[in-house]
Amino acid sequence: MSSSQQKHPSRILIVGPSWVGDMVMAQSLFIQLKQLHPEALIDVLAPAWSRPLLERMPEVHASIEMPVGHGKLDLGKRRRLGHWLRQHNYDQAILLPNSLKSALVPFFAGIPLRTGWRGEMRYGLLNDIRLLNKQRYPLMVQRFVALALPPGAALPEALPRPALVAQDRFEALAQEFGLNRERPVLALCPGAEFGPAKRWPEAHYAEVAASKIAEGWQVWLLGSGKDRDVCADIIERQSDEARSYCENLAGRTQLADAIDLLAQADAVVSNDSGLMHIAAALGRPLAVVYGSTSPDFTPPLAEKVRILSIEVECGPCFQRECPLGHMKCLQELPPQRALDALDELCSDAGEATRA
């Protein structure tokens, strides 16, 4: 153990990831740190977009905006930020990205213990360098939590699960977006920033929506501005009457709104995406569609989840677009699988409520 390493750090800086789903999974690390060091203050250095997520994680003391865009060096800005952070007297920095650039700010801040996986050549920048055994830690969340522990220490049998605490803003959001809770809410998240090879066809989502509306539900479609046309297509495929029970919120909400609206959903169907991880961390009954990717690395970390996928000879390929052009892994995954999963999840939720 380094002479600068402290058994009980009082202030910890986390250099956070750059993707929504990864930031949600990072909460498992924050929870683990608070279990080990209840009095410690945990600050997270991360892109500005992540602030609404971090505000809904009780373990986080403060979020600090990273002023440099993803992938950019901008050494001067990183040095100035590091020098500014010296006033906080951090005992430890834990780096979740594996890049050399991510190690610069903690180094410039003079933080005595700087922990991270070896990654890009970071010798000197880090002084608590861990060598990653991917077989020992196959899941990303395991790799995050392991950084809270001494090198080589066994992970807890049950890893902490992300647990976002939504803000109760439904009345204001309902007024802003014209929503109500007169019917149970099915939230659909049909987008995926990664690419089309993660997106279940609109026709399949439309069939799920039509079936649930016929059962007396309403449908909220969530996503970024890039997903607005996809969501509109799903609504266009409904009957005139069914359309009145659909609301296209894609591109209209900020991340904070999307989190707090997902917290109101009675069930969620999503692709493998950042919103999927948010829904899981909110404890929503969740059916997740996997196409080109696999739940073997970044699964939803919750109990009320059903994974929907089919085996294909060409997958999982982890490509943004289908290399063969047929999207078989998604096209041949029938909507009924999602409907059956929703029936099971909502039945379980009803039984739990009655208990």
C-alpha positions in Angstrom: 0.0 0.0 0.0 1.3 3.4 -1.0 2.4 5.7 1.9 0.0 8.3 0.5 -3.0 5.8 0.6 -5.4 6.5 3.4 -7.7 3.8 4.8 -10.5 6.3 5.4 -10.5 9.0 2.8 -12.7 11.9 3.8 -13.0 13.4 0.3 -13.0 11.5 -3.0 -13.1 12.8 -6.5 -14.6 10.4 -9.1 -13.7 11.1 -12.8 -16.9 9.9 -14.3 -17.8 8.3 -17.7 -19.1 10.0 -20.8 -22.2 7.9 -21.5 -25.6 7.9 -19.7 -25.7 4.2 -19.1 -22.2 4.1 -17.8 -22.9 7.0 -15.4 -26.0 5.1 -14.0 -23.8 2.0 -13.4 -21.2 4.2 -11.7 -23.7 4.7 -8.9 -22.9 1.2 -7.7 -19.3 2.4 -7.1 -20.6 5.5 -5.2 -22.8 3.2 -3.0 -19.9 0.9 -2.3 -17.7 3.8 -1.3 -20.3 5.2 1.1 -20.7 1.7 2.6 -16.9 1.6 3.2 -16.5 5.3 4.2 -19.8 6.6 5.4 -18.4 10.0 6.3 -16.6 10.6 3.0 -17.8 13.3 0.6 -17.9 12.1 -3.0 -17.6 14.6 -5.8 -18.0 13.6 -9.5 -16.1 15.3 -12.3 -18.3 14.7 -15.4 -19.8 16.3 -18.5 -22.5 19.0 -17.8 -25.3 16.8 -19.2 -24.8 14.3 -16.3 -25.8 16.8 -13.5 -29.5 15.7 -13.4 -28.4 12.1 -13.0 -25.9 12.9 -10.3 -28.5 15.1 -8.5 -30.7 12.0 -8.1 -27.9 9.9 -6.5 -27.9 10.5 -2.8 -24.3 9.4 -2.4 -23.0 12.3 -4.5 -22.0 15.4 -2.6 -21.4 17.6 -5.7 -21.0 17.4 -9.4 -18.2 19.3 -11.1 -18.5 20.1 -14.8 -15.8 18.9 -17.0 -15.2 21.9 -19.3 -13.4 19.8 -22.0 -15.4 17.9 -24.6 -15.1 14.1 -24.9 -12.0 13.1 -26.7 -10.4 16.6 -26.6 -7.0 17.2 -24.9 -7.1 21.0 -24.2 -4.2 20.7 -21.8 -4.5 24.3 -20.6 -8.1 23.9 -19.4 -7.3 20.6 -17.7 -4.4 22.1 -15.9 -6.4 25.1 -14.7 -9.2 22.9 -13.5 -6.8 20.7 -11.6 -5.2 23.7 -9.9 -8.6 25.0 -9.0 -9.6 21.6 -7.5 -6.6 21.7 -5.1 -8.7 23.8 -2.7 -10.9 20.8 -2.0 -8.1 18.8 -0.6 -9.2 15.5 -2.0 -7.6 12.4 -0.4 -8.3 10.1 -3.4 -9.3 10.3 -7.1 -10.9 7.3 -8.8 -10.9 7.3 -12.6 -13.6 5.4 -14.4 -12.4 6.2 -18.0 -9.2 4.3 -19.1 -7.8 7.2 -21.2 -4.6 9.1 -20.5 -6.5 12.4 -20.8 -8.8 11.5 -17.9 -5.8 11.2 -15.5 -4.5 14.7 -16.1 -6.9 16.7 -13.9 -6.4 14.6 -10.7 -2.6 14.8 -11.4 -2.7 18.6 -11.7 -4.9 18.7 -8.6 -2.1 17.1 -6.6 -4.5 14.4 -5.2 -2.2 12.1 -3.2 -3.9 8.8 -4.2 -5.0 8.4 -7.8 -6.6 5.0 -8.6 -7.6 3.5 -11.9 -7.1 0.6 -14.3 -3.9 0.7 -16.3 -5.6 1.8 -19.5 -3.5 4.0 -21.8 0.1 4.6 -20.6 -0.8 6.4 -17.3 2.4 5.6 -15.3 3.2 8.6 -13.2 -0.2 10.1 -13.6 -1.7 7.3 -11.5 0.0 5.9 -8.4 -2.5 3.2 -7.7 -2.6 1.4 -11.0 -4.7 -1.8 -11.2 -4.2 -4.5 -13.9 -7.6 -5.5 -15.2 -8.4 -9.2 -15.3 -11.4 -9.3 -17.7 -12.2 -12.9 -16.8 -12.4 -12.0 -13.1 -14.5 -8.9 -13.8 -16.6 -9.5 -16.9 -19.2 -6.8 -16.1 -18.5 -3.1 -16.3 -20.2 -2.6 -12.9 -17.7 -5.1 -11.4 -14.8 -3.1 -12.8 -16.2 0.1 -11.3 -16.9 -1.4 -7.8 -13.5 -3.1 -7.7 -11.8 0.4 -7.7 -13.4 1.1 -4.3 -11.6 -1.9 -2.8 -7.9 -2.7 -2.1 -6.1 -4.3 -5.1 -7.1 -7.9 -5.4 -9.9 -7.8 -2.8 -12.9 -9.9 -3.4 -16.0 -8.2 -4.6 -19.1 -8.3 -2.3 -21.4 -11.3 -3.1 -24.2 -8.9 -4.0 -23.0 -5.8 -5.8 -24.8 -2.6 -4.9 -27.4 -1.7 -7.6 -28.0 1.8 -8.9 -31.0 3.4 -7.3 -31.9 6.8 -8.6 -34.2 9.0 -6.4 -36.6 10.8 -8.8 -37.9 14.2 -7.9 -41.7 14.5 -7.5 -42.4 16.9 -10.3 -45.3 15.2 -12.1 -47.8 17.9 -11.7 -45.5 20.5 -13.3 -44.4 18.1 -16.0 -48.0 17.0 -16.7 -49.0 20.6 -17.2 -46.0 21.3 -19.4 -46.4 18.2 -21.7 -50.2 17.6 -21.4 -50.0 14.3 -19.5 -52.2 12.5 -17.1 -52.3 9.3 -15.0 -55.9 8.4 -15.9 -54.6 5.2 -17.5 -51.5 3.0 -16.6 -48.4 4.3 -18.4 -46.3 2.2 -20.7 -43.1 4.1 -21.5 -41.4 3.1 -24.8 -37.8 4.0 -25.4 -37.2 3.0 -29.1 -34.0 4.9 -29.8 -30.3 4.1 -29.3 -27.4 6.5 -29.7 -25.1 3.6 -30.6 -26.8 3.0 -34.0 -29.7 1.2 -35.8 -28.4 -2.2 -35.0 -29.6 -1.7 -31.5 -33.1 -0.5 -32.5 -36.1 -2.9 -32.5 -38.2 -2.1 -35.6 -40.9 0.6 -35.2 -43.5 -1.9 -36.4 -42.8 -4.2 -33.4 -43.0 -1.3 -31.0 -46.2 -0.2 -32.6 -47.8 -3.6 -32.1 -46.8 -3.6 -28.4 -48.3 -0.1 -28.1 -51.6 -1.1 -29.8 -52.0 -4.1 -27.7 -51.5 -2.3 -24.4 -53.7 0.6 -25.4 -56.5 -1.9 -26.2 -56.0 -3.2 -22.6 -56.6 0.3 -21.2 -53.1 1.7 -21.0 -51.6 4.9 -22.4 -48.1 5.2 -24.1 -45.4 7.8 -23.6 -42.6 7.7 -26.1 -39.2 9.0 -24.8 -35.9 9.7 -26.4 -33.7 12.5 -27.8 -34.5 14.8 -30.7 -32.9 12.1 -33.0 -35.6 9.7 -32.0 -38.6 12.0 -32.6 -39.3 10.6 -36.1 -39.0 7.0 -35.0 -41.5 7.7 -32.2 -43.8 9.6 -34.6 -43.8 6.5 -36.9 -44.8 4.3 -34.0 -47.8 6.6 -33.3 -48.7 6.8 -37.0 -49.1 3.1 -37.1 -51.9 3.3 -34.5 -55.6 3.6 -35.1 -57.1 7.1 -34.9 -58.6 6.3 -31.4 -55.3 4.7 -30.2 -53.3 7.7 -31.2 -55.2 9.8 -28.6 -53.5 7.7 -25.9 -50.0 8.2 -27.2 -47.6 11.1 -26.4 -44.4 11.7 -28.3 -42.0 13.2 -25.8 -38.8 12.6 -27.8 -36.8 15.7 -28.1 -39.2 17.7 -25.9 -37.8 16.7 -22.5 -34.5 17.5 -20.8 -32.7 14.6 -19.2 -34.1 15.6 -15.7 -37.7 15.5 -17.2 -37.1 12.1 -18.8 -35.9 10.6 -15.5 -38.8 11.9 -13.5 -41.3 10.8 -16.1 -39.9 7.3 -16.3 -40.3 7.1 -12.6 -44.1 7.5 -13.2 -44.3 4.7 -15.7 -46.0 1.5 -14.8 -43.8 -0.5 -17.2 -41.1 0.2 -19.8 -40.0 -1.4 -23.0 -36.6 -0.2 -24.3 -33.7 -1.0 -26.5 -30.2 -1.3 -24.9 -29.7 2.4 -24.2 -29.1 5.0 -21.5 -32.8 5.3 -20.8 -32.9 1.6 -20.3 -30.3 1.9 -17.5 -32.3 4.8 -16.0 -35.5 2.8 -16.0 -33.7 -0.1 -14.3 -32.2 2.2 -11.7 -35.7 3.6 -11.0 -37.0 0.1 -10.3 -39.5 0.2 -13.1 -40.8 -3.2 -14.6 -38.6 -3.3 -17.7 -38.4 -5.4 -20.9 -35.2 -4.8 -22.7 -34.6 -5.7 -26.4 -31.0 -6.7 -27.3 -30.0 -6.9 -31.0 -26.3 -6.4 -32.0 -25.2 -6.1 -28.4 -25.3 -8.4 -25.4 -26.3 -8.2 -21.7 -23.1 -10.0 -20.8 -21.1 -6.7 -20.2 -23.6 -3.9 -19.3 -26.9 -5.6 -18.3 -29.7 -3.6 -16.6 -28.9 -3.8 -12.9 -32.4 -4.5 -11.4 -34.8 -7.2 -10.4 -37.9 -6.3 -12.4 -36.3 -7.0 -15.7 -36.8 -9.4 -18.6 -34.2 -9.7 -21.4 -35.5 -10.1 -24.9 -33.2 -11.5 -27.5 -32.9 -14.4 -30.0 -29.9 -16.4 -31.0 -28.6 -15.7 -34.5 -25.5 -17.2 -36.2 -24.0 -13.8 -36.8 -24.5 -12.3 -33.4 -23.9 -10.5 -31.2 -21.8 -8.5 -33.7 -21.6 -5.3 -31.6 -21.8 -3.2 -34.8 -23.6 0.1 -35.2 -25.2 -1.1 -38.4 -26.0 -4.6 -39.5 -23.0 -5.8 -41.6 -25.3 -8.2 -43.5 -28.2 -5.8 -43.9 -31.0 -8.1 -42.7 -31.2 -7.0 -39.0 -32.3 -10.6 -38.3 -31.6 -10.4 -34.5 -34.2 -7.6 -34.2 -36.6 -8.3 -37.1 -37.2 -11.9 -36.0 -37.8 -11.0 -32.3 -41.6 -10.9 -32.2 -43.6 -8.3 -30.3 -45.4 -11.0 -28.4 -42.2 -11.7 -26.5 -42.4 -8.1 -25.1 -46.1 -8.4 -24.3 -45.6 -11.7 -22.5 -42.7 -10.1 -20.5 -44.9 -7.1 -19.6 -47.7 -9.4 -18.4 -45.3 -11.3 -16.2 -43.6 -8.2 -14.8 -46.8 -6.4 -14.1 -48.4 -9.5 -12.5 -45.3 -9.8 -10.3 -45.6 -6.1 -9.4 -49.2 -6.5 -8.6 -48.5 -9.4 -6.3 -45.7 -7.5 -4.6 -48.1 -4.5 -4.0 -50.8 -6.7 -2.5 -48.2 -8.4 -0.3 
